């Protein structure tokens, strides 16, 4: 499409009349030759009709085209084209795969895709590009990308990518397959998107799970080690070390113990993951009446097992009479009785006491099948339970119908757990389950949940939902070509041709 940047010069086209008028005016007079007796006749004035006739019209056209070329040159013409081209192809790589220990797993794949004109970018907040120089430095070990500052949600990032880079021809995602990075609703993306997961958990990993002090001069550290068969924990107890000095233990990296005024921490050397040291155990009060005597035995056994395999100090106080209840120093109270909670216990809950109350025997029972929770690898049989009324709390355990079996309601600094069943084999299979102590540990020590989740997903499980559209996004670009040099050359050619033609015909340049 032709465009004129200085279109106001078009008025000069009126000058095309000049060569035409000159051409008509500059008519050649015929030469009169007198012959015979006519030459003796007196010349008489005669009126000759003048006729407007074009002669040498090729020369006239050359001069008109020369003037037209000059006017177009002054108008600064450009030729603009709108071209359609496919969008860019992006390669998104998660930060975990750009770490030195995992880079060899994807280096060959990335090199091959870069040769096919893919643009390499970090699949992280900001979506920063990775330049060719940066990629070469990563492969040579001269540069290292920052590790994840938290658990990125890859599916949420995918939605942001397609919103910000909506005109891309293709998106190829190269990520790890860790379960913690895939949460929420599965995104819906164009069919041009592809996802490839790379297992990165091919190495044994050590981490500090928790640390606590049962005595002022003793420190127990729970170390987790991830292997092919899962995560194994081991308790290591030793004398409390000197602050800020490395503690060398057999088979472990050096440990650093940091002491401060309000909180102490321990971590592996050069590790940013500092674990707070818990300086005290738990004081637990167990109140039960005669109808719950058997239930109390199961609770005592589970707490003893919990203290045994975690190494934590659990001071248990058994109470069988309501007037003997003294909870001034208690952190937890298991209330196994049909009697309602006294008012003063309600006040202690607001001050930081946690109470676990089971179902009343006189309540109307409902039949269910099993108990389920996130911490259980398999459901536990549930024969009967009491329907819990929703009181604004959260459901910790549920039955097979999705109804709460254990409900928690926070009150002040403490909280109240309502159990819709009992610790009895006639009600459920919790007393016989090997997971019973572990379930109690998640309630009593909520801070002790596994810090590292190495669960993995298959590649087919992480694939987003693809739309059925087959139309590929296109990019439109404007290409402009300056025509002034072309007109300049054309004008010179027309001028030389006009001079040659005029010289040939014996004409003078007007």
N, C-alpha and C positions, 0 to 999 in steps of 0.2 A: 504494500500500500504506500503510495507516494504522499509525502508530507512536505510542506514548505514552511521553513522556520521564519522567513521574512516575506510573507505573502503580499505585503503592501507594495512590493516592486512590480506586481502584476499590472499596475497602471501603465507601465512603460511599454506594454504590448501595443498601445496606441501608435507607437513609433513605427509599426509595420506599414502604416500608410505612407510614410516618407519615401521608401524606395519605390513603391508602386506609383506615386504621383510623379516622382522624378523620371521614372521609366516612361510614363505616358507623355510627359512634357518634352523629353529629349527625343522627339521624333525627327528622323533624318529627312531633309528637304530633297526632292527629286531634281536631278540635273536635266535642263531643257536643251536639246540640240536642234537647231533650226536647219532645215534641209530644203533645197529647191528654192522656189520663188517666195517661200514663206519668210525667209530671212530678211527680205526687203520690206516686209510689212511693218508698219509702225506698231510698236508695242502698245497694247491696250490692256488697261487694267481688267483683270478678271477675278471673279470671286470663286475661289475653289472651296469646295466642301471639305471640311476637315473631318476626318474619321478617327475615332479612338480605337486603335488596334494595338494589341500586345505583340511585341516582337522580342526575340531573344528571351523567351520565357524561362529556359533553364537557368540563365544568369539571374533573372529576377527571383526565382525560387531559392537559389543559393544565398542571395543577399537577405531574403526574408528569414530563412532558417538560421543564418548567422546572427541576425538580430534577436531571433527567438531564443537561441542558445545563450546569448549574453544576458537576456532578461531572466531566464531560468537560473543562470549562475548567480545572479544577484539575489534571487529568492532563497538561496541556500537549501536546495532540495535534499531530502534523505528518503531512503527506501526502507520501510519498517515491515518486518515479518514477525508473526506470532507462531512460535514453534511449540509443539507438544513433545514432551519427553517423559519417560517413566520416572517415578519417584526414586529416592535413594533406598538402598538396602542397608539395614542396620544390623549389627551384631552386638547383642547385649550380653555382657559377661559379669557374673556376680563377683563381688570383692573376694569371697572365699576362694574362688578359682584363680585369682591373680596373686595369691600368696605363694611364696617360694616353694613350699612343700607340695602344693597342688598344681602349680603352673605346668610341670611336665605332663600332666594328664591331658591338657588341652592345647598345648603349644603347637603341635602339628596341625590340629584342626583349625586353629585361629590363623596360622600362616596360610593355609590353603584357602580359607575364606577371604582373607585380605587380598590375595591375588585375583579373586573374582569380584573385586570392587565393592566389598562390604566395608562399611564404616564402623570401626570399633569404638564402643562406648561402655562406660561403667554402668552396670545395672544397680544403681545406688541413688540416693537422694541427690538431686542436681543433674543427673544424667550427663556427667562430664565426658568429653571425647578423650580418647587415648591416641595421642599422635604417634607417627611412625617412630620418631626418636624415642619417645617414652616406652613404646613397645619393645624396641631393641634393648633399651636399658633394663627393662624387666627381665628379658630373657638372659641378659648377661649378668644379672644379679646386682647391677649398679643402682637400681631403684626398687623401692618396695611400696606397694599401696597400703594405705591405712586399713586396719582390720575393722570389722563391723563394730559400731558403737552400741548396737542393740540387735534385737531379732527383727530384721526387715521382713515385711509382709510382701512376698513376691507377687501375689495376686493383686494386691492394691497398687503396687508399682506398675504392674502391667496395664491397668486401666489408665494410669497417669501417662504412660508412654504413648498409648494410642490416642490420647487426647492432645498431647503436645506435638506428636509427630504423625498426625493423621494422614498426611499426603505421602507417606513412605510406601514404596513398592512392596517391601517385605521386612518383617521383623523376625530375627532368629535369636531366641533366648538360650543362653548357655549358663546353667546354674547348678548348684549342688542339689541333693535330694533330701535334705533334712526336713523333718516334719514341722519344726517350729517356724519355718518360713512360709508355710501355706496355711492361711487362716481366712475365715469368712466365706463369702459366696464366690463360687467359681466365676471368673470373668468371662464375658462374651466378647470375642475379638474377631477381626476379619479372617477369612480363610487363608490369607497370605502369611499368617503368623505360624511359626513353628517353635517347639520347645524341646530342648534336649537336656536331660539331667546327667550329671557326672557324680558317681559315688566318691566322696572325699574322705569318708571314715575308714581308711585303709591302714591306719596307724593306731597303735595303742596310745591312749591319752590319759594323763594323770591330772587330777584336780583335787583341791581341798573342798570337801563337801560341807563340813562344819567343824567347829572347835569349841570346847567347853572346859570349864574348871570345876571339878568336884571338890577340890581342896585348893587353898591359896598357893601351895607349892607344886601343884601337879596340873599338867595340861594334857588333854586328850584331843587328838586330831583325827577326824574321819577322812580318809583318803579314798577317792573313787578312781578306778582304773577301767577304761573302756577297752574291751577286746572284741573279737569276732563273736563270742558267745553272749555278749551283753556287758553290763557294768557290774563290777565287783567292788565291795567296800571292805575296808579294813580299818580297825581302830588302833591307833598308835599312841601310847601314853608315855610321858617323859616328864622330867623335872622342868618347871617353867624356866625358859632360857633367859639370858640377858637381852634386854631390848635392843633392836637394830643390829643384832649380830646373826650371822648365818649359822643355822643348826644343821649339821650333816647327819643324816640317818641312812642306814644301809638300803640301797635300792631306790632311793628317792632323790630328787633334786634338792638343793639347799632350801630350808625353810627360814623365813624372816618373821620375827615376832616384833610387832610395833606396839608400844605402850603409850597411851595418852591419858588425859585426865578423866574423860567420860567413857571412853570405849577403847578396848584393845583389839588389834587385828593380827591375823597371821596369813601368810601367802607364800607361794613358791617364789624363789628369787627371780626377778625380772618379769613377774606376772602382774598384770594390772588388776586381777581379780582378788581383792582383799576380803577376807572372811572375818566377820566380827566374832570375838571370843565371848561366849556366854559364861558368866562367872558364877552361876548358881544352878542347882537342879530345880526340881519341882516338889512342892509339898501338896500331897493329895489326901483328901478326906473321903472316906467311903462310908456312907450311911445306908443301912438296910434294916428292914424289919424281918419278922420270922418267915413271911411269905416269899422273901427274896434271898433267903440264906444260901440256896444253891446258886442263885445268880451271882451273888457276891464272890463265891469261890472262883467262878470263871473270870470275873473281873480281876481278882487278885492274881490269878495265874497269868493272865495276859499282861498285866503291869509288870510282874516279875520278869517275864520273858522280854518285855520291851526294855527294861533296865539292863537286862543281861546282855543282849546283843548290841545295844547302842552304847553301853558304858555310862549312861547318864544316871545321876543319882535321883531316885524317886523315893521320897519319904512318905510312906503310906500310914494313915491313921484310920483304924476301923471304929465305927460308932454304931451302936445298936439301940441307943435310947435317945430320944429327941432332946432331953434336958442335958445330955452330955456333949452336945455339939459345940465345938469351939473352932471357929474358922478364922481366927484373927491372923494366923500365919499361913493359911492355906491358899494355894493358887487354884486348886481344882476341888470340886465337890461332886461326887457321884451320888445322886439321890435316888435310891432304889426303894421306893415306897409309894403306896397309894395316897399318902397324906400330902396335902398341898405344901408348897414352900412357905416357911414363916416369913413374916414381913421384914425382919432384920436381915435375912439372907438376900431378899430383894435389894435392900440397900447396899449390901456388900458387893453385889454384882456390879452396881454402878461404880464401885471403887476399884474394880479390877478382878473380881472373882468370876471364874467360869464354872457353870453348873451343868451337869448332864443328868436329865430326868427321864426315866423310862415311862412306859404307858401304864395307865391305871387298869387294874384287873376288872373293874366294874364297867369299863367302857364297852361300847358296842364294837364287836370285831368284824373285820372284813377279810375275805380270803384272797391271797395273792400268790404269786409263784416264786419270785426271787428278788433279791436286793442287788442293785447295780450302782456303781460309782466309777469315776475316772481312775481311781487308784487300784481298782480290782481288775486283774487279768481275766477273771471269769466271774459270773454272777454267783451269789450265795443264796441257797434255798431259803424261802420265806413262807412259812405256813400260814401265819395270821398276823394281823396288825390292826392298830386303831387308826381311823382316819384323822389326820391332822388338819386343823383349821388354819387356813392361811392368815398369818398375823403380821404380814409385812417383812418376814424374814426370808432367808435363802434356803433352798433345798440342797443339802449336802449328800444325802443318799436318797435314791428313788426306787420304786418298785417297777415291775414290768409294764404297768399302765402309765408310767411317768408321774405318778403321784408321790409326794414326799414321804419318806420313811424316817429321815432324820432332818430336822429343820433347825436352823440357827438364826437367832435374833440378837443383834448387838444392842447392849444397854450401857451407856456410859463407857467406862474403860474395860468392862467385862462383857459377858454374853451368856445366853441361856440356850442349851441344846435340848430340843424336845424329840425324844425317840418314840416312834410309834409302835415299837415292839419291846421285847424284853430279852435279856441275855439268858435264854432258856431254850433247850433243845425242842420243847414243845411249840415254841413260837418260831424259831428260825435255826439255821445251821451255823450261826456265828460262833458259838462256844467250841465247836469241833473244827472250825476252819483255821488253817495255819496262817491266814491273813488277818486274823482278829487283832493280834498285837500291832501289826503294821497299820491297820485302820485307826487304832487308838493313837498311834504315834503322829499321824497326820492331824489329829485334833489337838493333842497336848503340845506337840512341837511343830506348829505350822511353818516355822522358819526353816525346818529341816528338810523341806522338799528338795528334790534333786535339782541342783543348780544347772546341770547340763543335760539337755535332752538330745540324745543321739538317734532317736527313732528315724527311720528312713522310709521313703515312699518309692514305689515303682514309677518308671517314667510315664506309664499310661495313667497313673493316678493324679498327676499334676497337670495334665493337659487341659487348657482352657476350652470353653465351648466356642465353636467356630460358627460364624454366620455363613449363610448359603450364597451370598452375593459373589458373582464372578467378575464384576467390574473392577479393574485395577485403577487406583488413583493416578492421575496424570499431573505433571507440572507444566505450566505455561511460561515461556520466556520470550521476551521481546528482543529481536536482533535488528539493529539499525545499521545501514550502510550509507556513508556519505557519497553523494553523486557529484560533488563539485569538481573533483579531479577528472571524472569521466566527461563532464560537460566542457571542462577546459580543453581536454584533448579533442573533443568533437568540434569545438569552436575553432581551434587551430587548423584542423583538417578542412573545415568549411572555408576558412579564410584563404588557405593556400589553393584550394580548388577554384574558388571565385577569382583569384588573381590570375591563375593559369588560364581560365576560360576567357576572362576579359582581355588578356594579352593575345590570346589566339584570335579573337574576333576583332582586335584592333580598337577595343573600347577604352575609354578613360574611366578610372574609378571616380564615381561621383562622391 
